[in-house]
Amino acid sequence: MAHRASLSRDGASEPLISHSLDRPETPGSTIEDETQEIDEADESKLVRPGLFIWVLTLCAGISGLLFGYDTGVISSTLVSINTDLNSRLLTTWDKSLITSCTSLFALFASPLTGVLADSIGRKRVILAADALFIVGALWQALTSSVWGMVGGRSVVGIAVGSASFVVPLYIGEVSPSPFRGRLVTVSSLFITGGQVVAYIIGWLFSERAGGWRWMVGLGALPAALQLGLLVLMPETPRWLVKAGLKERARRVLKKVYGEGDGMDSVVEGVLKRVEREIMEEEVQGGGVEREVEGSRDASKAGWRKKLDRVGDGFSLLVDIGANRRALIIACMLQGFQQLCGFNSLMYFSATIFSLVGFRSPTLTSLSIAITNFIFTLVAFHYIDRIGRRRILLYSIPIMVLGLVLCSIAFNFITLPGSRASEVQAAAPNQNLAWPLIILLSMILYVSGYAIGLGNVPWQQGELFPLSVRSLGSGIATATNWGSNFIIGISFLPMMELITPVGTFAAYAGVCLLSWWTIWKIYPETAGLSLEGVNGLLKDGWGVQESIRRREH
């Protein structure tokens, strides 16, 4: 089959993929029919995302800002609380519990809201998350006990667990294929931007009595803003088609693709592609009945029918080889994203920099957040050009180098409470270079993380077909938060038991394992339609086929 070349924004000639893997064959189809349908969905005519899709992406991305703010602000909060909770200083266990409870409740929320996102829609899940963000922020600001703080952080965890998977899913389902990677990365930009804002707010309020209450309470403002904006946002066209609302889906797609030459045929081609996928999935799933929004018959079926559909969803996810491989890849990426230790810096960077002797640990932590934001911009620029697989294989060695340097530097640092701390107190200038090396090595590590592992796992929605997309994304996100919980609750004890040298060396080992696993099983998905990506995984991992197509 012929490949027609299209020009990308940087002027490079890229083939329009019209391979059988992009659209699985169906009985009775011919080469002419296949070519005609693909031509109708030719998105190569798009030069850049339109205003409408940018508005949707930015409105949805506010949840990423909340996600980033709530994960970043805890670093400054822990060093500012002092004796405000229970009239005593926080213990190591208090800090670990306050930090990790967010991840624990996000872990439980992700798969549950994954089911809800299929049932009630992506938009309504984002609305519910905003309400929880507001409640959790105010709860934290008003509490006077450690367990009250744990309660507020847990509510925020439910919100973060919901928003962290549904926002990339929402953006991915409304985005044209050529720009999907970059637009989903906007959500990560908001996350890193939220972390920068959190550190700035933490620095501004760190010297004020009770300033930590402002730090956590201000998280309610972006949630309230998004709650108002969501009224103007539509549901994703793919969910609307699945719910039987094809005309509404067509109207949304026309706004996404605009009124340019030939865009009507693109819209119709996308609708055909989605409908075809749904029909094929129903055949594969044994004719599972679709629930139609607004149908009185469907509403009478009640929760029993919904539970049956959840069971059918799990069966589709586990029993079909392509779906199972997609789940393994998505969970693998999300697990490694956290087990590499990055969020130990987000949660405890101020604590780390305080230990090694920086006079303003909160301000020093800001350099980590800014680095994360800047290099997420690099990922935004290159993720569709270089591809998901290659950007990971290039960036993870940078992370390993940063972690190894950090581990070596900690070997020359005398931490408070150690046997050698009295010697350092007598000669305070002897190790001034090593804290700076630790800071620079962490910046190197974060730059590699932001380019690859910080962004690519959130492209997870493109791996799954529509029938299990939100459920699969929810389970993968639960893997992220489960791993996040492990990092949050184990970091400080690991620092004490195996020392910082051993802790950062262990994270380097995880990064090496992640590089090898990605090289073995993660195919390149850049440029494929959402309906085409899953075809790569039908008969295996599809790595060599994806490389061949990318090179071609």
C-alpha positions in Angstrom: 0.0 0.0 0.0 1.3 3.4 -0.9 2.4 5.9 1.8 1.8 9.6 1.2 4.2 12.0 2.8 3.2 14.9 4.9 5.3 17.8 6.2 5.6 18.2 9.9 6.0 21.6 11.6 9.8 21.3 11.5 9.8 20.6 7.8 10.7 17.0 8.0 8.9 14.6 5.7 6.9 12.0 7.6 4.9 9.2 6.1 1.2 9.0 6.7 0.9 5.5 8.1 -1.6 3.5 6.1 -0.5 0.1 7.3 -2.8 -2.8 8.1 -1.7 -2.5 11.7 -3.2 0.9 11.9 -6.6 -0.4 10.8 -7.1 -4.1 11.4 -8.8 -5.9 8.4 -12.3 -7.0 8.6 -14.1 -9.7 6.7 -15.3 -8.5 3.3 -13.0 -5.4 3.2 -10.9 -4.7 0.1 -7.7 -2.8 -0.4 -9.8 -0.1 -2.2 -12.2 0.2 0.7 -9.4 0.4 3.2 -7.5 3.1 1.3 -10.7 5.1 0.9 -11.5 5.0 4.6 -7.9 5.9 5.6 -7.9 8.8 3.1 -11.1 10.1 4.7 -9.3 10.2 8.1 -6.1 11.8 6.7 -5.0 14.1 9.5 -1.8 15.1 7.8 -3.5 18.2 6.4 -3.4 19.7 10.0 -0.5 22.1 10.3 -1.1 22.9 14.0 -3.7 22.4 16.7 -6.6 24.8 16.5 -7.8 27.3 19.1 -10.6 25.0 20.3 -8.3 22.1 21.1 -5.9 24.4 22.9 -8.7 25.8 25.0 -9.8 22.3 26.0 -6.3 21.2 26.7 -5.6 24.2 28.9 -8.9 24.0 30.8 -8.3 20.3 31.5 -4.7 20.9 32.3 -5.6 22.9 35.5 -6.1 19.5 37.1 -2.4 18.9 36.4 -1.6 22.2 38.1 -3.5 21.0 41.2 -1.8 17.6 41.0 1.7 19.3 40.9 0.9 21.8 43.5 -0.4 19.3 46.0 2.6 17.0 45.5 5.1 19.8 45.6 3.7 21.9 48.5 4.2 19.1 51.0 8.0 19.5 50.8 7.8 23.1 52.2 4.9 22.2 54.5 6.9 19.5 56.4 9.7 21.9 57.3 7.3 24.7 58.3 4.7 23.0 60.5 7.1 22.9 63.6 4.8 22.3 66.6 1.5 23.4 65.1 0.1 19.9 65.0 -0.5 18.2 68.4 1.8 20.8 70.0 4.9 18.8 69.1 7.5 18.4 66.4 6.8 15.9 63.6 8.5 12.6 63.9 9.9 10.6 60.9 6.8 8.4 61.0 4.5 11.5 61.0 6.2 12.9 58.0 6.1 9.6 56.1 2.5 9.1 56.9 1.4 12.6 56.0 3.3 12.2 52.7 2.3 8.7 51.7 -1.4 8.8 52.6 -2.0 10.9 49.5 -0.5 8.2 47.3 -2.3 5.4 49.1 -5.8 7.0 48.6 -4.9 7.9 45.0 -4.0 4.2 44.5 -7.6 3.2 45.6 -9.3 6.0 43.7 -7.6 5.4 40.3 -9.3 2.0 39.3 -12.6 3.0 40.8 -12.8 6.3 38.9 -11.5 4.4 35.8 -14.8 2.5 36.0 -16.8 5.7 36.6 -15.1 7.4 33.6 -16.6 4.8 31.3 -20.0 5.0 33.0 -20.6 8.7 33.5 -18.0 10.2 31.2 -14.5 11.8 31.5 -15.8 15.3 32.2 -17.9 14.4 35.2 -15.0 12.6 36.9 -12.9 15.8 36.5 -15.7 17.8 38.1 -15.9 15.4 41.1 -12.1 15.7 41.4 -12.3 19.5 41.6 -14.8 19.3 44.4 -12.5 16.9 46.4 -9.5 19.2 45.8 -11.4 22.1 47.4 -12.5 20.0 50.4 -9.1 18.5 50.9 -7.3 21.9 50.7 -9.6 23.6 53.3 -9.4 20.5 55.5 -5.6 20.7 55.7 -5.6 24.4 56.3 -8.0 24.2 59.2 -6.7 21.1 61.0 -4.7 21.2 64.3 -3.7 17.5 64.5 -1.5 15.1 62.7 -4.4 12.8 62.0 -6.5 15.7 60.7 -3.6 16.5 58.3 -3.6 12.9 57.2 -7.4 13.1 56.6 -7.1 16.2 54.4 -4.2 14.7 52.5 -6.2 11.6 51.9 -9.1 13.5 50.4 -6.6 15.2 48.1 -5.3 11.8 47.3 -8.7 10.7 46.0 -8.8 13.8 43.8 -5.3 13.4 42.6 -5.8 9.7 41.8 -8.9 10.6 39.8 -7.5 13.6 37.9 -4.0 12.1 37.2 -5.4 9.5 34.8 -8.6 11.1 33.5 -7.0 14.4 32.3 -4.4 12.8 30.0 -7.2 10.4 28.9 -9.5 13.4 28.1 -6.8 15.3 26.2 -5.7 12.2 24.3 -9.3 11.5 23.2 -10.0 15.0 21.9 -6.6 15.5 20.2 -5.7 15.0 16.5 -3.2 12.2 16.1 -0.3 14.3 14.9 -0.3 16.4 18.0 -1.5 14.0 20.7 1.8 13.4 22.3 2.5 17.2 22.7 -1.0 18.0 23.9 -1.0 15.3 26.5 2.5 16.6 27.6 0.8 19.9 28.3 -0.8 18.1 31.3 2.7 17.3 32.5 3.7 20.9 32.0 0.9 21.9 34.3 2.1 19.4 36.8 5.6 20.7 36.8 4.3 24.3 36.8 2.2 23.5 39.8 5.3 22.2 41.6 7.2 25.4 40.8 4.3 27.5 42.1 4.2 25.3 45.2 7.9 25.9 46.0 7.5 29.7 45.4 4.5 29.8 47.7 6.4 27.6 50.2 9.3 30.0 50.1 7.1 33.1 50.5 5.2 31.7 53.5 8.0 29.6 55.1 9.1 32.3 57.6 5.6 33.3 58.7 3.9 31.8 61.7 1.3 29.4 60.5 2.3 30.1 56.9 2.0 26.4 56.0 -1.8 26.7 56.3 -1.8 29.2 53.5 0.5 26.9 51.5 -2.0 24.0 51.6 -5.2 26.1 51.6 -4.4 28.0 48.4 -4.7 24.7 46.5 -8.5 25.3 46.6 -8.3 28.3 44.2 -7.3 26.5 40.9 -9.9 23.8 41.6 -12.6 26.4 42.0 -11.5 28.1 38.7 -11.6 24.8 36.8 -15.0 23.9 38.3 -16.4 27.1 36.6 -14.6 26.5 33.3 -15.8 22.8 33.0 -19.3 24.0 32.3 -18.0 25.1 28.9 -16.1 21.9 28.1 -17.7 19.1 26.0 -17.4 15.4 26.6 -14.8 13.5 24.5 -16.1 12.5 21.0 -15.0 8.9 21.5 -16.9 8.5 24.7 -19.9 10.1 23.0 -19.8 7.7 20.1 -19.6 4.8 22.6 -22.6 6.2 24.5 -24.6 6.3 21.2 -24.4 10.1 20.9 -22.9 10.3 17.4 -24.3 13.7 16.4 -22.8 15.3 19.5 -19.5 13.6 18.8 -19.6 15.0 15.2 -20.1 18.5 16.5 -17.2 18.2 18.9 -14.9 16.8 16.2 -15.9 19.6 13.8 -14.7 22.1 16.4 -11.5 20.2 17.0 -10.6 19.9 13.3 -12.0 23.3 12.2 -13.5 24.4 8.9 -10.4 23.9 6.7 -10.3 22.2 3.3 -11.3 18.6 3.5 -11.9 18.6 7.3 -15.4 17.3 7.0 -14.1 14.1 5.4 -11.5 13.8 8.2 -14.3 14.1 10.8 -16.3 11.4 9.1 -13.3 9.2 8.7 -12.5 9.5 12.5 -16.1 8.7 13.3 -16.0 5.6 11.1 -12.8 4.5 12.7 -14.2 4.8 16.2 -17.4 3.0 15.3 -15.5 0.2 13.5 -13.3 -0.3 16.7 -16.4 -0.4 18.9 -18.1 -3.1 16.7 -14.9 -5.2 16.6 -14.5 -5.0 20.4 -18.1 -6.1 20.8 -17.5 -9.1 18.6 -14.3 -9.9 20.6 -16.1 -9.4 23.9 -18.9 -11.8 23.0 -21.4 -9.2 22.1 -21.3 -7.2 25.3 -24.2 -4.7 25.1 -23.3 -1.0 25.1 -24.9 1.2 27.5 -26.5 4.3 25.9 -26.5 7.6 27.8 -30.0 8.9 28.3 -31.7 5.6 27.5 -34.5 4.8 30.0 -33.9 1.1 29.5 -30.3 1.4 30.4 -31.1 3.5 33.5 -33.6 0.8 34.7 -30.9 -1.8 34.6 -29.3 -0.2 37.7 -26.1 -1.0 39.4 -26.2 -4.7 38.8 -25.8 -4.2 35.1 -23.0 -1.7 35.7 -21.2 -4.3 37.9 -21.6 -6.9 35.1 -20.1 -4.4 32.7 -17.1 -3.9 35.0 -16.6 -7.6 35.0 -16.8 -7.7 31.2 -14.3 -4.9 31.1 -11.8 -6.8 33.2 -12.3 -9.8 31.0 -11.7 -7.8 27.9 -8.6 -6.4 29.5 -7.1 -9.7 30.7 -8.3 -12.3 28.2 -7.5 -10.5 24.9 -3.7 -10.6 24.2 -3.4 -7.1 22.8 -5.2 -5.6 25.8 -3.1 -7.6 28.2 0.1 -6.5 26.6 -1.1 -2.9 26.7 -1.8 -3.2 30.4 1.6 -4.7 31.1 3.4 -1.9 29.2 1.3 0.9 30.9 1.8 -0.6 34.4 5.5 -1.1 33.7 6.0 2.5 32.7 4.0 3.9 35.6 5.7 1.7 38.1 9.2 2.7 37.0 8.2 6.4 36.9 7.8 6.3 40.7 10.2 3.5 41.8 13.1 5.5 40.2 12.7 7.7 43.3 11.8 11.1 41.7 9.0 11.9 44.1 11.3 11.5 47.0 12.8 14.7 45.8 9.4 16.3 45.4 8.3 15.3 48.9 11.6 15.6 50.8 13.9 17.9 48.8 13.7 20.6 51.4 14.5 18.0 54.1 17.4 16.7 52.1 18.9 20.2 51.4 18.4 21.1 55.1 20.4 17.9 56.1 23.3 18.7 53.8 23.7 22.2 55.0 21.8 24.7 52.7 20.7 27.7 54.6 17.5 28.1 52.6 16.4 24.6 51.8 13.0 25.6 50.4 14.5 28.1 48.0 17.1 25.5 47.0 14.3 23.1 46.3 12.9 25.6 43.8 15.8 24.8 41.5 14.6 21.2 41.3 11.1 22.3 40.4 12.3 24.8 37.8 14.5 22.2 36.2 11.6 19.8 36.0 9.5 22.5 34.3 12.1 23.6 31.8 12.9 20.0 30.6 9.3 19.1 30.4 9.2 21.9 27.7 11.9 20.0 25.9 9.7 16.8 26.0 6.8 18.9 24.7 8.8 19.9 21.7 10.3 16.5 20.9 7.9 13.8 22.0 6.1 13.5 18.7 9.2 14.2 16.6 11.7 11.7 18.3 9.0 9.3 19.5 8.0 7.9 22.9 10.4 4.9 22.9 13.5 6.7 21.8 13.1 9.6 24.1 13.0 7.1 27.0 16.0 5.2 25.8 18.0 8.5 25.4 17.0 10.1 28.7 17.1 7.3 31.3 21.0 7.0 31.1 21.1 10.7 32.1 19.1 9.8 35.2 21.4 7.0 36.1 24.4 9.3 35.8 22.8 11.9 38.1 21.9 9.3 40.7 25.4 7.7 40.7 27.0 11.1 41.2 24.6 11.9 44.0 25.4 8.6 45.7 29.1 9.2 45.5 28.8 12.8 46.8 26.7 11.6 49.8 29.7 9.4 50.7 31.6 12.5 51.6 28.8 14.3 53.5 28.6 14.2 57.3 24.9 14.3 58.2 23.5 15.6 61.5 23.1 12.9 64.1 26.0 10.8 62.7 29.1 10.0 64.7 31.2 12.3 62.6 28.9 15.3 63.0 30.9 16.8 65.8 34.0 16.8 63.6 32.1 18.6 60.8 30.9 21.2 63.4 34.5 21.9 64.4 35.5 22.3 60.7 32.4 23.5 58.9 34.0 24.5 55.7 35.7 21.2 54.8 32.8 19.7 52.7 31.2 22.8 51.1 31.8 21.5 47.6 29.9 18.2 48.1 26.5 19.7 48.9 26.8 21.7 45.7 27.7 18.5 43.8 24.6 16.8 45.3 22.4 19.7 44.1 24.0 19.6 40.5 23.6 15.8 40.3 20.0 16.1 41.3 19.4 18.7 38.7 21.0 16.4 36.1 18.8 13.5 37.3 15.6 15.6 37.2 16.4 16.9 33.7 16.6 13.3 32.4 13.4 12.4 34.2 11.4 15.3 32.9 12.4 14.6 29.3 11.3 10.9 29.4 9.9 9.0 32.4 8.1 12.1 33.7 6.0 12.4 30.6 5.8 9.3 28.4 3.9 7.0 30.9 1.0 9.5 30.8 0.6 8.7 27.1 -0.9 5.4 28.4 -4.4 6.0 27.1 -3.2 5.5 23.5 -2.2 1.9 24.3 -5.7 0.7 25.0 -8.8 0.3 22.7 -11.8 2.4 23.6 -13.7 -0.5 25.3 -11.1 -0.7 28.1 -9.3 2.6 27.8 -10.4 4.3 31.0 -10.3 1.0 33.0 -6.8 0.2 31.7 -5.6 3.7 32.3 -7.1 3.6 35.8 -5.3 0.4 36.7 -2.0 1.7 35.3 -2.4 4.9 37.3 -3.1 2.8 40.4 0.3 1.2 39.8 1.8 4.6 39.7 0.3 5.6 43.0 1.0 2.3 44.6 4.7 2.7 43.7 4.5 6.4 44.8 3.2 5.2 48.2 6.2 2.8 48.5 8.6 5.6 47.7 6.9 8.1 50.1 6.8 5.8 53.1 10.2 4.2 52.6 12.5 7.1 51.6 13.3 8.5 55.1 13.6 5.0 56.7 15.9 4.0 53.8 18.0 7.1 54.3 18.5 5.9 57.9 18.9 2.2 57.4 21.1 2.0 54.2 22.3 5.6 54.2 21.8 8.1 51.4 24.6 6.4 49.4 22.7 3.1 49.3 19.3 4.8 48.7 20.3 6.7 45.6 22.4 3.7 44.3 19.2 1.6 44.6 17.2 4.1 42.6 20.0 4.0 39.9 19.5 0.2 39.8 15.8 0.7 39.2 16.5 3.1 36.3 18.8 0.5 34.6 16.1 -2.2 34.9 13.6 0.2 33.4 15.8 1.0 30.4 16.3 -2.7 29.7 12.5 -3.5 30.0 11.6 -0.5 27.7 14.1 -1.7 25.1 12.6 -5.2 25.2 8.8 -4.6 25.1 7.8 -1.0 24.5 7.0 -0.2 20.8 7.0 3.2 19.2 3.4 4.6 19.1 4.1 8.2 17.9 2.0 9.3 14.9 -0.5 6.4 15.1 -4.2 7.0 15.6 -5.8 5.9 18.9 -7.6 3.2 17.0 -4.3 2.1 15.3 -1.9 1.8 18.3 -3.5 -1.3 19.7 -3.0 -3.1 16.4 0.7 -3.2 17.1 0.2 -5.4 20.1 -2.2 -8.0 18.5 0.4 -10.7 17.8 3.3 -9.7 20.1 5.0 -6.6 21.5 5.4 -5.1 18.1 8.8 -3.5 18.8 10.5 -4.4 15.6 7.5 -3.6 13.5 7.2 -0.2 15.1 10.9 0.5 14.6 10.7 -0.5 10.9 7.7 1.8 10.3 9.3 4.7 12.2 12.5 4.4 10.1 10.4 4.1 6.9 
